[in-house]
Amino acid sequence: MPTTSVHTDPEALAMTLVAESTVPVERLWGAFADPRQLERFWGPPGFPATFTSFDLRPGGRADYRMTSPQGERFHAVWQVTEVDEPHRITVRDLFTDADGTVDDSLPAGETVLSFEAVGSGSRVTVRSSFGSTADLETMIDMGMVDGYEQAFGQLDTVLADLREDALGTGTVTELVDDTHVRITRAFAAPRHLLWRAHTEPELVRRWLLGPDGWEMTVYENDLTPGGTFRQAWAPTGGTEGEPFGFEGENLVVESERRIVSTERMTGAPFPPNTNDLQFDEADGVTLVTLLVTYPDRAQRDVVLATGMTDGMETSYQRLEREVLSAT
Protein backbone atom coordinates (compact mmCIF):
# COMPACT_ATOMS: atom_id res chain seq x y z
CA MET A 1 0.00 0.00 0.00
CA PRO A 2 1.79 3.18 -1.13
CA THR A 3 2.31 5.76 1.57
CA THR A 4 1.66 9.03 -0.22
CA SER A 5 2.91 11.27 2.58
CA VAL A 6 4.23 11.36 6.13
CA HIS A 7 4.27 14.77 7.76
CA THR A 8 5.41 15.83 11.22
CA ASP A 9 3.98 19.12 12.51
CA PRO A 10 5.91 20.33 15.60
CA GLU A 11 3.51 23.25 16.14
CA ALA A 12 0.43 21.02 16.19
CA LEU A 13 2.38 18.31 18.09
CA ALA A 14 1.20 15.77 15.52
CA MET A 15 2.31 13.31 12.88
CA THR A 16 0.11 12.47 9.90
CA LEU A 17 0.43 9.53 7.50
CA VAL A 18 -1.66 9.24 4.34
CA ALA A 19 -1.85 6.06 2.29
CA GLU A 20 -4.03 4.94 -0.61
CA SER A 21 -5.26 1.62 -1.93
CA THR A 22 -7.18 0.30 -4.91
CA VAL A 23 -9.69 -1.59 -2.73
CA PRO A 24 -13.10 -0.17 -1.72
CA VAL A 25 -13.20 1.79 1.51
CA GLU A 26 -15.23 -0.97 3.22
CA ARG A 27 -12.45 -3.48 2.54
CA LEU A 28 -9.81 -1.07 3.84
CA TRP A 29 -11.86 -0.47 6.98
CA GLY A 30 -12.16 -4.23 7.48
CA ALA A 31 -8.38 -4.62 7.72
CA PHE A 32 -8.36 -2.29 10.74
CA ALA A 33 -11.54 -3.65 12.34
CA ASP A 34 -10.45 -7.32 12.38
CA PRO A 35 -7.63 -8.03 14.88
CA ARG A 36 -6.37 -11.03 12.91
CA GLN A 37 -5.85 -8.84 9.84
CA LEU A 38 -4.64 -5.84 11.81
CA GLU A 39 -1.89 -7.75 13.56
CA ARG A 40 -0.43 -8.73 10.18
CA PHE A 41 0.66 -5.14 9.56
CA TRP A 42 0.28 -3.08 12.76
CA GLY A 43 3.98 -3.21 13.49
CA PRO A 44 7.02 -2.89 11.21
CA PRO A 45 8.68 -6.01 9.77
CA GLY A 46 10.29 -7.95 12.58
CA PHE A 47 7.98 -6.40 15.22
CA PRO A 48 4.53 -7.89 14.47
CA ALA A 49 1.61 -7.04 16.71
CA THR A 50 -0.42 -9.57 18.68
CA PHE A 51 -3.82 -8.35 19.89
CA THR A 52 -4.82 -10.07 23.13
CA SER A 53 -8.12 -8.17 23.46
CA PHE A 54 -10.13 -6.25 20.88
CA ASP A 55 -13.34 -4.35 21.61
CA LEU A 56 -13.78 -1.76 18.87
CA ARG A 57 -16.61 0.17 20.49
CA PRO A 58 -16.60 3.51 22.30
CA GLY A 59 -15.36 2.73 25.79
CA GLY A 60 -13.73 -0.50 24.63
CA ARG A 61 -10.05 -1.33 24.58
CA ALA A 62 -7.65 -3.26 22.38
CA ASP A 63 -4.54 -4.57 24.13
CA TYR A 64 -1.58 -5.54 21.99
CA ARG A 65 2.11 -6.25 22.11
CA MET A 66 4.90 -6.05 19.55
CA THR A 67 7.58 -8.74 19.77
CA SER A 68 11.08 -8.06 18.49
CA PRO A 69 13.22 -10.70 16.75
CA GLN A 70 15.13 -11.02 20.04
CA GLY A 71 11.92 -11.82 21.93
CA GLU A 72 11.51 -8.42 23.63
CA ARG A 73 7.86 -7.47 24.14
CA PHE A 74 6.53 -3.92 23.97
CA HIS A 75 2.97 -3.56 25.30
CA ALA A 76 0.34 -0.97 24.46
CA VAL A 77 -3.41 -0.38 24.46
CA TRP A 78 -5.98 1.42 22.39
CA GLN A 79 -8.62 3.05 24.56
CA VAL A 80 -11.43 3.50 22.03
CA THR A 81 -13.28 6.81 22.17
CA GLU A 82 -15.09 7.00 18.79
CA VAL A 83 -16.14 4.55 16.05
CA ASP A 84 -18.03 5.63 12.93
CA GLU A 85 -17.98 2.67 10.52
CA PRO A 86 -16.51 2.82 7.88
CA HIS A 87 -15.28 6.39 8.27
CA ARG A 88 -13.44 7.02 11.51
CA ILE A 89 -11.78 5.40 14.55
CA THR A 90 -10.41 7.49 17.40
CA VAL A 91 -8.32 5.95 20.18
CA ARG A 92 -5.98 6.93 22.97
CA ASP A 93 -2.78 5.00 22.16
CA LEU A 94 -0.88 4.30 25.38
CA PHE A 95 2.08 2.22 26.50
CA THR A 96 1.38 -0.38 29.18
CA ASP A 97 3.12 -3.07 31.17
CA ALA A 98 2.52 -6.77 30.52
CA ASP A 99 -0.61 -6.69 32.70
CA GLY A 100 -2.21 -3.85 30.75
CA THR A 101 -1.55 -1.08 33.29
CA VAL A 102 -0.79 2.22 31.58
CA ASP A 103 2.84 3.36 31.88
CA ASP A 104 2.57 7.08 32.63
CA SER A 105 6.32 7.56 32.18
CA LEU A 106 6.00 7.08 28.40
CA PRO A 107 4.27 9.36 25.86
CA ALA A 108 0.47 9.25 25.62
CA GLY A 109 -1.12 10.02 22.27
CA GLU A 110 -4.45 10.24 20.49
CA THR A 111 -4.71 8.54 17.11
CA VAL A 112 -7.45 9.25 14.60
CA LEU A 113 -7.83 6.92 11.63
CA SER A 114 -9.98 8.40 8.87
CA PHE A 115 -11.19 6.40 5.86
CA GLU A 116 -12.58 7.78 2.61
CA ALA A 117 -13.36 6.65 -0.92
CA VAL A 118 -11.01 8.04 -3.58
CA GLY A 119 -12.17 7.33 -7.11
CA SER A 120 -12.43 3.56 -7.41
CA GLY A 121 -10.14 3.06 -4.42
CA SER A 122 -9.73 4.37 -0.89
CA ARG A 123 -7.53 6.38 1.43
CA VAL A 124 -6.63 6.12 5.11
CA THR A 125 -5.26 9.07 7.05
CA VAL A 126 -3.59 8.35 10.37
CA ARG A 127 -3.10 11.38 12.62
CA SER A 128 -1.31 10.92 15.94
CA SER A 129 -1.17 13.90 18.30
CA PHE A 130 0.63 14.37 21.61
CA GLY A 131 0.39 16.58 24.66
CA SER A 132 3.86 18.09 24.52
CA THR A 133 6.84 18.72 22.28
CA ALA A 134 8.86 16.33 24.45
CA ASP A 135 6.37 13.50 23.85
CA LEU A 136 6.38 14.07 20.10
CA GLU A 137 10.17 14.17 19.97
CA THR A 138 10.40 11.03 22.08
CA MET A 139 8.15 9.16 19.65
CA ILE A 140 10.14 10.39 16.66
CA ASP A 141 13.37 9.30 18.36
CA MET A 142 11.79 5.88 18.97
CA GLY A 143 11.35 5.50 15.20
CA MET A 144 7.63 6.19 14.91
CA VAL A 145 7.83 7.73 11.43
CA ASP A 146 9.85 4.90 9.89
CA GLY A 147 7.81 2.35 11.82
CA TYR A 148 4.54 3.62 10.38
CA GLU A 149 5.91 3.66 6.84
CA GLN A 150 7.28 0.14 7.13
CA ALA A 151 4.11 -1.15 8.77
CA PHE A 152 1.82 0.28 6.12
CA GLY A 153 4.11 -1.10 3.44
CA GLN A 154 2.78 -4.54 4.45
CA LEU A 155 -0.89 -3.67 4.04
CA ASP A 156 -1.19 -4.53 0.35
CA THR A 157 -0.51 -8.17 1.19
CA VAL A 158 -3.25 -8.12 3.82
CA LEU A 159 -5.76 -6.50 1.48
CA ALA A 160 -5.02 -8.93 -1.34
CA ASP A 161 -7.18 -12.00 -1.89
CA LEU A 162 -4.67 -14.75 -1.11
CA ARG A 163 -6.57 -17.37 -3.08
CA GLU A 164 -6.75 -15.16 -6.15
CA ASP A 165 -3.47 -13.26 -5.93
CA ALA A 166 -0.97 -15.57 -4.21
CA LEU A 167 -1.90 -19.19 -4.90
CA GLY A 168 -0.05 -20.59 -7.86
CA THR A 169 2.63 -17.91 -7.95
CA GLY A 170 5.22 -20.19 -6.33
CA THR A 171 7.99 -18.95 -4.07
CA VAL A 172 8.43 -15.18 -4.34
CA THR A 173 11.67 -13.50 -3.20
CA GLU A 174 11.77 -9.75 -2.53
CA LEU A 175 14.91 -7.72 -1.78
CA VAL A 176 13.67 -5.40 0.96
CA ASP A 177 16.99 -3.59 1.44
CA ASP A 178 20.72 -4.39 1.64
CA THR A 179 20.33 -6.80 4.54
CA HIS A 180 16.69 -7.99 4.41
CA VAL A 181 15.05 -10.51 2.08
CA ARG A 182 11.36 -11.43 2.26
CA ILE A 183 10.28 -14.81 0.86
CA THR A 184 6.60 -15.74 0.58
CA ARG A 185 4.69 -18.87 -0.45
CA ALA A 186 0.93 -19.49 -0.34
CA PHE A 187 -0.65 -22.89 0.34
CA ALA A 188 -4.25 -24.07 -0.01
CA ALA A 189 -4.23 -25.49 3.51
CA PRO A 190 -5.02 -24.30 7.04
CA ARG A 191 -2.35 -22.73 9.18
CA HIS A 192 -2.25 -25.54 11.75
CA LEU A 193 -1.17 -28.03 9.06
CA LEU A 194 1.61 -25.74 7.83
CA TRP A 195 2.78 -25.29 11.42
CA ARG A 196 2.87 -29.06 11.95
CA ALA A 197 4.76 -29.53 8.68
CA HIS A 198 7.43 -27.08 9.87
CA THR A 199 7.77 -28.39 13.43
CA GLU A 200 6.99 -32.13 13.65
CA PRO A 201 10.17 -34.11 12.83
CA GLU A 202 8.46 -36.94 10.97
CA LEU A 203 6.71 -34.43 8.70
CA VAL A 204 9.73 -32.15 8.22
CA ARG A 205 11.80 -35.11 7.01
CA ARG A 206 9.29 -35.79 4.23
CA TRP A 207 9.71 -32.49 2.45
CA LEU A 208 12.57 -30.26 3.64
CA LEU A 209 15.08 -31.83 1.26
CA GLY A 210 15.92 -29.12 -1.26
CA PRO A 211 16.64 -30.33 -4.81
CA ASP A 212 15.97 -33.93 -5.80
CA GLY A 213 18.82 -36.28 -4.92
CA TRP A 214 19.31 -35.12 -1.33
CA GLU A 215 18.19 -36.49 2.01
CA MET A 216 17.84 -34.95 5.46
CA THR A 217 20.16 -36.78 7.83
CA VAL A 218 19.62 -34.70 10.98
CA TYR A 219 16.62 -32.78 12.33
CA GLU A 220 16.75 -31.65 15.94
CA ASN A 221 14.74 -28.69 17.18
CA ASP A 222 14.00 -27.54 20.72
CA LEU A 223 11.00 -25.30 20.05
CA THR A 224 11.40 -23.06 23.08
CA PRO A 225 12.95 -19.59 23.36
CA GLY A 226 16.64 -20.23 23.90
CA GLY A 227 16.37 -23.75 22.51
CA THR A 228 18.75 -24.87 19.78
CA PHE A 229 18.18 -26.54 16.43
CA ARG A 230 20.34 -28.51 14.02
CA GLN A 231 19.64 -29.71 10.49
CA ALA A 232 21.85 -31.59 8.04
CA TRP A 233 21.62 -32.95 4.50
CA ALA A 234 23.66 -35.26 2.32
CA PRO A 235 23.55 -36.26 -1.36
CA THR A 236 22.15 -39.67 -2.30
CA GLY A 237 23.06 -42.03 -5.11
CA GLY A 238 25.19 -40.35 -7.72
CA THR A 239 24.21 -36.80 -6.78
CA GLU A 240 27.19 -34.48 -6.65
CA GLY A 241 27.87 -32.36 -3.60
CA GLU A 242 29.13 -32.44 -0.04
CA PRO A 243 27.06 -32.90 3.13
CA PHE A 244 26.17 -29.65 4.91
CA GLY A 245 24.01 -28.41 7.72
CA PHE A 246 22.68 -25.45 9.67
CA GLU A 247 22.41 -24.73 13.36
CA GLY A 248 21.13 -21.94 15.54
CA GLU A 249 19.02 -20.75 18.44
CA ASN A 250 15.28 -20.13 18.65
CA LEU A 251 14.56 -16.62 19.90
CA VAL A 252 10.75 -16.40 19.59
CA VAL A 253 8.27 -19.28 19.41
CA GLU A 254 4.54 -18.48 19.14
CA SER A 255 2.56 -21.61 18.31
CA GLU A 256 0.99 -21.65 14.83
CA ARG A 257 2.09 -18.06 14.29
CA ARG A 258 5.83 -17.32 14.39
CA ILE A 259 9.33 -18.71 14.87
CA VAL A 260 12.37 -16.43 14.99
CA SER A 261 15.78 -18.06 15.04
CA THR A 262 19.42 -17.43 14.30
CA GLU A 263 20.92 -19.60 11.57
CA ARG A 264 24.52 -20.37 10.72
CA MET A 265 25.96 -22.92 8.30
CA THR A 266 27.74 -25.52 10.42
CA GLY A 267 31.47 -24.84 10.43
CA ALA A 268 31.21 -21.65 8.37
CA PRO A 269 33.30 -18.64 9.45
CA PHE A 270 30.67 -15.96 8.75
CA PRO A 271 28.13 -14.64 11.28
CA PRO A 272 24.55 -15.98 11.47
CA ASN A 273 21.39 -14.73 9.79
CA THR A 274 18.17 -14.12 11.69
CA ASN A 275 15.13 -15.90 10.21
CA ASP A 276 11.64 -14.65 11.06
CA LEU A 277 9.10 -17.26 9.90
CA GLN A 278 5.40 -16.32 10.08
CA PHE A 279 2.15 -18.09 9.22
CA ASP A 280 -1.02 -16.16 8.27
CA GLU A 281 -4.33 -17.71 7.20
CA ALA A 282 -7.29 -16.19 5.33
CA ASP A 283 -10.21 -18.16 3.87
CA GLY A 284 -8.41 -21.49 4.02
CA VAL A 285 -5.19 -20.20 2.40
CA THR A 286 -2.02 -19.87 4.48
CA LEU A 287 0.73 -17.45 3.54
CA VAL A 288 4.14 -18.49 4.84
CA THR A 289 6.50 -15.51 5.08
CA LEU A 290 10.22 -15.75 5.82
CA LEU A 291 11.99 -12.47 6.57
CA VAL A 292 15.76 -13.05 6.57
CA THR A 293 18.13 -10.52 8.12
CA TYR A 294 21.72 -10.86 6.88
CA PRO A 295 24.80 -9.34 8.55
CA ASP A 296 25.62 -7.44 5.36
CA ARG A 297 24.83 -7.17 1.67
CA ALA A 298 27.74 -9.35 0.60
CA GLN A 299 26.50 -12.30 2.63
CA ARG A 300 22.97 -11.74 1.34
CA ASP A 301 24.16 -11.91 -2.25
CA VAL A 302 26.30 -15.01 -1.67
CA VAL A 303 23.32 -16.90 -0.20
CA LEU A 304 20.89 -15.84 -2.93
CA ALA A 305 23.40 -16.87 -5.61
CA THR A 306 23.22 -20.48 -4.36
CA GLY A 307 19.78 -20.84 -5.94
CA MET A 308 18.02 -20.72 -2.58
CA THR A 309 14.65 -19.67 -4.04
CA ASP A 310 14.56 -22.55 -6.54
CA GLY A 311 15.55 -25.02 -3.84
CA MET A 312 12.82 -23.74 -1.54
CA GLU A 313 10.20 -24.03 -4.28
CA THR A 314 11.20 -27.63 -4.96
CA SER A 315 10.80 -28.37 -1.25
CA TYR A 316 7.49 -26.54 -1.04
CA GLN A 317 6.11 -28.53 -3.97
CA ARG A 318 7.18 -31.68 -2.15
CA LEU A 319 5.46 -30.34 0.99
CA GLU A 320 2.19 -29.97 -0.93
CA ARG A 321 2.54 -33.41 -2.50
CA GLU A 322 3.91 -35.50 0.35
CA VAL A 323 2.46 -33.84 3.46
CA LEU A 324 -0.50 -31.53 2.88
CA SER A 325 -2.33 -33.81 0.47
CA ALA A 326 -1.82 -36.79 2.78
CA THR A 327 -2.58 -35.17 6.15
Steps between C-alpha positions, in 0.01 A plus 500: 500500500679818387552758770435827321625724780632509855504841663614606846357829629693621809260792554192277505695229690382246243611254236280416202532206260291471184481182295282388210377168368308368202249311718159642601490696823297224671778249432764741630295560814470124550878461524502733802182364660609133504782429750626200303552719193621800697775309675646402162609859438462706820870487573804532272666188356661306781269655764155351425208585724297247697160622621400328824170690533299692242179690573456759226217693662501834681624422849663177384868417495740307280811369675796403286869429512779520244768231522850568372714236326691468829179420689459840670135595551367855483144536633237759416125559500243680293236663717219545247315831514319519162395255226311608188505204259647515236623857539684563824666338804637709785709346778734598779820307419690430822796292612430240768674231699440130435187508718340784305566777754576830329863614530473872575875548455468452122327728246120489476341577165167522322474330162226571249462267203285648224379300199361638175422387147735639234384429147474123470729450799541631853720701732590474868637795694667428832549803725679454832514798736680547831476721805847651486798563276702261717251217440501557125879510487523186711275313257699623201823391670342158561456462123128569471520654152702217346296245693173627356637504146637148529183371664271643235729362232367156601133587459470414131568136584226505763249662266574257218284193445751225578310238303482721193828690522750269672407138431685360204768768491759272662777624726544877473824668614510875567814703575376732774832681548873420520461259790136381487336248267131408518392162360132407472309187397124438511342160568140382465502358852421619853767657714510219757608251231778729377617545859509123553689453173767745619534369856422126522818302418329217314325751273802728452707204379249432222542830322786723619751343262584771248572379145433140401785265588549616859388363834465654845732317737446708815200692635513613861299796624426615854200724433540724803655847528869436554473148361738388227443333165716303259430380147721312255477364146704269282489400132360159406591264219713668239402855594798732513568712805626492856293454817411825678284624781367796695473572869372779718289619790126562521428851625119522469252212482127580473302187417343496152610859446874574510850361548804728512841337505864563426650283227860423415644245258678240712873568501474819294709801608237768430246632753142366519184625332178561690196322352151625585246239384130594518175323414183693405169345393204652313208303354680167515822629338817533708775742406841396630736798524872476574677828575877442500737753655859466376808652667582690181421527131791282393376205703147556371619483141714190558202311647257606227751397232482139625156464342324512836163605354491212250599253770227628730238471226600140432460426871169683521362301207607185682328634814173537308535156343637291785355666811204731442317272259551202731424662837 
